[in-house]
């Protein structure tokens, strides 16, 4: 292949679904912040593409409104916004038809990075990919970004991969999972592999168990029809939580290189043991007080879709032999919080007579809210009266570690700029997605075959009672969900 010279980071980014909710809430405000940070060269352009018949100016007005609503108020500068929207263009396009494609072809420039964000339903991926190819809009150096859900099972994921592979190489496809763009998630790799303090302890000899929690206070609300085709297992575990598990459990890659990192994540997924029914708890939030229940938003009054799931998972390799990974995620829970908690084993010999105050060392990685980490350690309780122990946190909040917490880039900001730079480290590879579904599918098929019903739980609670027993029977307990 003949190489070409491209000015660093100069790009044309086409956002299919440019008038949609994701573009309005995340993509466009994120690009504005990167522009404000000086990461968008003067020649770069953003092109919105959607069905709506809009002029450039009408679309720019929508972009201004999105920035006003979703960008931090302290970062809204009228002059900067004017300069940013001057880079914005629009084309009305029919993803499944012919209109608009000739105009988009004429807008494309040579010698810049061409990136295409598929912020649309997966059913349109194939139509858009084929038209980008047929109209010669995408070239061999172009990149495409595809959003989840990437399939709803192994068969559909393979079909999507095959559709995209007809026109794009794996090196051109960026399957985005915004959890991997979070500052704390990336810092997990830095904590593990850049600190001799942790990596020697990162194994079954020293770690008792790992908890991964993604708790939401919101319900499905108007998304009942979608959620009935998904459920918590497909919506959260197969992608977001799987990625977090991989980053915790992976072996050190030979280098911080996209394929080296993804090779190690793939090994983790392939090492996951099947999960027996007794290690699965599914729940569905009920109505309570003035709060509606899941079934109030479902089109199926007898829906068995889970809004909550907890799993006990094992990684079958030497490093993690016998160490359980407890995963839980759900809607309408007590607090909104996402965290990873690595609980270490107790010292091999207790030298203090009074062990009443003793607690395990726990490394807690907070993903939201208030991204940061803390390490729970034991110290002597102040005062006379002997050696009484107490647990205290060594706390690091990103908002405290830098001058202004708003300067921490949003996950979408980071990931979009990685697309422009051609860095696939934080994006899922096709074989990784398929391996995740190959592990997930038998779990779902199992409860569907058995006809299992999810247990109901009260809105604003910590989830079903049986989820507590999943831990209690092992002599462990879930960490309390806190904002």
N, C-alpha and C positions, 0 to 999 in steps of 0.2 A: 504494500500500500504506500502510495506517495504521501509524504508528510507535508503539512502546510504550516505556515507561521500564523499564529493567532495572537493578537495583543492580549496580554494577561487580563483575564476576567471580563473582557468586553463581550457583551452578550445581547442576544435577542431572546427573551423569555416569553413564550406564548402560553397563556393560561386558558385551557379549554374549561368551560364552566366559570368564566371570569366574573359573571354576575351572581354566582352561587354563594351559599352561606359560608363555606370554608374559605373561599377567596376573600370575602368581605371581612370575616372575623380574624383570620390568621395570615393568609398569604400576602395580601396587599399591605396591611399594617406592618407586617414583618419586613417586607421589602422597603417600606418607607424608613424604618428604623435603620436598616443596613445602609440606605442612601444617606441618612443623616450621619452615620458613623464613617462615611467616606469610603464605603466599599462598593460603590457603583460608579464605574468610570463614566465620564461625560457622554461617551458614544453609546452607552447601553440603553436598551429599550425594553419596555414591558407591553405586551400586546394581549388585551383581553379578547376572548373569542367565545361567543355564546349565540343562542338563537335570537335573542332580543334584537330588534331593529333600532340600534342606537348610533348616534354620531360619536366622534371622539370626545367632544365636549360633554355630551350627556354622560358618557361613561366616566369621564374625569370627575364629574360632579358626584357620581356614586363612590369613586375612590376617596374623594375629600370627605364624604360622609362616613365612610368606613374608618378613616384615620381619626376623625373627630370622636367616633364612638368607641373605638377599640385600641387606639394607641395611647400610651400614658400621657396624661395631660401635661406633665412637665416636659414632654418631648414634642409638643405640638407648636411648631414655629411657622408662622404664616409664610415667610419668605422661603423656607426650606420646603414646605408643602407645595408652593407654587413651582419651585424648581423640579420637584419630584414628579408632579402630575404632567409637567411638560414632556416627560419621557414616556407618558402613557398614550397608547393607541388602542383602537378597537376595530374588530371586524365581526360583522354578523355572519354566522356560519351554521350550516346544517350538518351535524356530525354524521348523519346517515344518508344524506343526499348529495347534491352537487353545488348548491349555492354557497358562495363565499370562498370557496377553495382557490379559485383563480386569483381573487384579490389577495388572499394570504400569500400565495406563491409570489406575487409581485412585490410584496412587502419584505420578503426575505433578503438578507444581505450576505455577501461572501466575506470570508476572513473574520468572522465573529463566531463565538460559541452559539449554537442554536439549541435551545432547551425547550421542551414541551411538557407542560404540567397537565396531567390528565385528572383534573378535579371534577370528575364526572362518575356516573355509575359504571361499574365494571363491564356491564353489558355493551358499553360504547367503546371499550378499549380497542377491540378489533377493527371497528369501523374507522376510528380515528387513525390507528396505526397504518391501515391499508391506504387511506387517502393521503397521509403524509408521504407514503412511499410512491403512490401512483402519480402524484403531482410534483414529485421531486422536491418537496419542501424540506424533508429530512435528508441529510447527507450522512456519509459514513462516520462523521465526527459528532453527529447530533446526540443529545441525551433526552430520554423521556423519564418522567416521574409519574409513578402510579400509586394511588392511594389504596388503603385497605377499605373494604374487605377484599383480600386477594384470594377469591374462591370461598366456598362454604364447606368444602370437603376436598379430599385428595384428587378426585376425578376432575372437579371444576378448576382447581388450581393448576393441574397439569394442562388442561385445555387452554387456560389463560396464558400460561407460559408458552405453549405451542403457538398461539395466535401472535403473541408479541415477537417470538423468535423467527417468524416468517419474514419480518422486516427489520429487526434490530438484533444486534449481538447482545450477549449477557453484559458485556462491558458498557453498553449504552443504556441499560435498564436500571433505574433507581426505584426500588420498592420502599416507600417511605413508611417508617413507624416513628411517630413524633416522640415516643418515649426515649428513643436512642439519642435524640438531640438535646435532652435535658442535661444541664451542667453537672448535676450530681451523678447521673448515670455514667457519664464519661469519666468523672472523678473516681468512680469505683475502680476503673482500670488503673488509674494513676495510683490510687491508694494501694492496690494489690501489687502492682509490678514495679513501682518506683520507690517502695519503702521496704527495707529489709525487716522492719518491725513486724509486718503482717504476713508476707508471703510464706515464710517458714512455718507459720501456724495455720495456714489455709488448707487444712486437710482433716481427715476423720480422726486422727490422733488427738487433735485439740478442739475441734468444733463439735458441739453437741447436736445442734440443729439450726436450721435456717427458716425464717418466716418471711414471706413476701405478701404484703397487704396492699390492695388497691380498693379503697372504700369511697363510696360516693353518697352524698346526702340527697341528690336529685333522683327522681324516678324516671320511668320511660316517657311519661307525659305524652306528647303527641307522636312518639316514635313506636307505638305499640305494634303497628303492622310490620315495621322493619324488625323489631326485636323478636317477634314471634318466629322469624326465619333465622334468627341468630342465637340469642341467649348468651348468658355470661361466658360460657365455655368458648364459643366461637368469637364473641365480641372482644374478650379481654385475655383469656388464658392462652389461646393458640398463638397470639401474636405478642402483645405487650408483655405479659408476664413470662412467656417463654423466653423472650429476649433478655429480661432481667435475670432469669434463672441461668441462662447461658453465660452471661457476663460474670456471674458469681462462680460458676462451676468450671468454666473453661480452663484448659491448661495454658501456660504462658506461650503466646505465639513467638515464632523465631524473630519477628520484627513487627513493629506497628505498621502493618501493611494491610490493605483491604482484604486480599484473599487469605493472607495468613491468619488474620483475626477471624474471618468467617469460616475458614477451615476448622478452627478450634471450636467455634460455636456449633458447627454441624456435628462434630464428634459428640458433644454433650447431648444433643437431641437424639442421636442414634443410640446413646447409652441409656436413655430413660426406660425404666422398666414399665411394663403394663400396670395399670392401676386397678386393683380389685375393687368390687362394689363397696366393701366395708371401709375403704379409704376415700370415699366420695360422699359429700353432703351437698345436696341441692336445695335451694330455698326460693320462695316466691313471696314478696311482701304483700301483706293483707291490707285492707282498709282499716283505718284507725282514727277515731275522733272525727275531725273534719278533713282528714287526708284520704284520698282515693287509693285503692289498691291496684296491683298490677292488672288484674282482670278487668278493671274499669277502663283500661286503655287498650286492651286486646280485642281483636275482632273475633276471637274464639273464646266464648265464655267458659270453656273447659280446658283452656290452654295449660299445657304442662311445661311451658318454657321457664327456665330458671332465671331469676333476676339476681341470684346469689349462688356461688359455688365455692366449696372448700375441698382441697385435695391434699393427700399425703403422698409425696412423690419420692422415688429413689433414683439416684444416678448410679448405674452399675459399672463402676470402675474402681481402681485402687484408691484414688484420692478420696472418694466419697463413700466408700463401702460402709454401710450401716448408718449413714447420716440422713435423717429424713428432712425433706424440704416441704414445708407446709405453705400452701398457696391459698389465699382467699380473696375474693372480690365480690362486690355486690352493690346494689342500688338501695336508696332510702335507708341508709345506715345512720348511726348516731353522729358521725363526723366525717368530713371529707379529709382523707389522708392517704398518701401513698408512701410506703416505706419498705426497706429491706432491713431485717434484723438478724445479724449473725451472732448466735449465742455460743460462747465458748464453754468448755468443760470446767469442772471444778479442779482446783489444784490436787495433785495426787496424794498429798499428805496435809491434813489440817493441823496446824501447830497451836491454834488458839482454842482455849477451852470453851469459850462462849462463842459459838458459831451462829447464834440466833440472828445476828444482823447480816449474815453473809448472803450475797447474791452473785449470780454469774456475771462475768464480764460480757457485755453486749456491745457490738458495734452496730449503730443504727444509722442507716443512710436514708435521709428524708428527701423524697422526690417532690412532694407537695403537701401542704403549703410550706413556705419558708424553707426552701432547699438548703440542705446542709448535712452535716454529720455530727454525731456525738458518740463518744466511747464511754460506756459506763464502767467505772473502776471502783475498787474498794479502798477506803481509807479508815483511819481511826476516828471514831466519833469524838469531837472535842470535849474536854472536861476530865475531871478526875473520876476514879471509880473503876479502873481496869481497862483492858483492851476490848472496847466495844466497837464493832465494825459498822460502817454505813456506806451506802453506795452514792457516788456523785458522778455527774457527767462532765467529761472534757468536751466542751461544745465548740463547734465551728459553724457559724451561719454565714452564708455567702454575702448576705446583706451587711454583715459586720466586717467581713474580710476585705471588702472594697469600699470605696467612698460612697457609692450610691447603688443600692440594690437594683434600681431600674436599669443599670448598665449591663446587667447580665442578659445576654441575648436569649430571646425566646427560642424554643426548640425548632420551630419552623424556620426562623431566621438562619440559624446555623446550618440546617440541613439543605435549604435552598442554595446557600452560598457554597456548600460542599458539592452540590450538583454542578454549579458553574465551574468550580475548580477541578471537577473530574475525580473527586475523592469518594469512593464507594464504601469506606470503612464502616459507616454507620447505617448502611442500607442492607436489606436482606437479599441474599442471592436466591436464585430460583430453586436450587436443590435444597436449600435451607427451609424455604417455605413448604416444599413438598414433604420433607422429613417431618416437619411440625404437624402437618395434617395426617401423615401416616401414623403418628403416635396418638393424635386427638380422635380420629375417626372411630377406632374400636371402643373408646370410652363412651362416646355419644351413642354408637350403635348398641352398646350393652344396655344402657338404661332405657333406650327406646324399645329394645326387644323384651326387656323385663316389664315394661309398662310402668316404670317407677314414676311416682308423682313427687314434685318438689314439696318440701315442708313449708308451711306458712310461717312467717315471722312478722313481728310488729314493726311498722315504720318507726324509725328513730332508735331502733335497738342495735345490738351488735350482730344480729343474724340469727339463724336457727339454733335451737338448743343443742342439736346433735353435732353442730360444728364445734361447740365447746368440748363435747365428749371425744371428738377426734383427737384433741390434744390431751385431755384429762386422763384417758386410758393409758397414755404413754408417760404419765407423771409430769406433764408439761402444761403450760397454759398460754393462750394467745396474749400478746401485748394489748393493752387497752388502746382502743382507737381514740386518738385525740386530734383536734385541729392543730 
